[in-house]
Amino acid sequence: MPNLASYIFKPKHGHTVACGIIDRFCIDFLHYEYEGFYLHWRTPDNVPANVDAYKPGGHRHLPEGYIELSIESEDGNMAAWSETCYDDRRLTAQDLTDSFFALLGDDFWGEVKGEKDYSFEDRDLAEVITELSAPGSRVVSFGSGRTAWIMEAVKGGKDMFRSIDLLDYALTVPIVIGKEAQNNQLVLEL
């Protein structure tokens, strides 16, 4: 299945809670399953210890505490594809508790006429993931282009983000095969 987007992040409430919140947001508000888009998770629980990241189809192990979300589709309705919610439905108390949306925190929600606006309207998946990320960690997102979107979660401050073109890295990184390849790692300075 083609990969439409992926996010790698370190959840502050643990991977089980973060996966549940994001699943509910994508199913109930972005309507992914209805439109033919599917979430695949790579968490500490589902990565075999013997995975060889340097063979075709392999993946490098994620840093401690990080998880990866991939959004895939084979025959999805691309006219409906969006990472932004256009559903103006107000969340109920049951939504906030049963789906754990309350863990997104008071600062996540906007205000209308002086009251909290518990709605996902005009909010996107990156905002939900950023809010669920541990302070001081990074969120990395890869789309279908050659750029990566990287955000630094800052506790009590304004999150910093930027897009980085990976072409220079891809054209200059040495291609090393075998055990020596395991020591090569990309380090990005923001």
Buried (B, 14 or more C-beta within 10 A) or exposed (E): EEEBBBBBBBBBBEBEBBBBBBBBBBBBBBBBBEBBBBBEBBBEEEBEEEBEEBEEEEEBEBEEBBBBBBBBBEEBEEEEBBBBBEEEEEBEEEBBEEBBBBBBEEEBBEEEEEEEEBBBBEBBBBBBBBBBBBEEBBBBBBBEEEBBBBBBBEEEEEBEBEEBEBEEEEEEEEEEEEEEEEEEEEEEEE
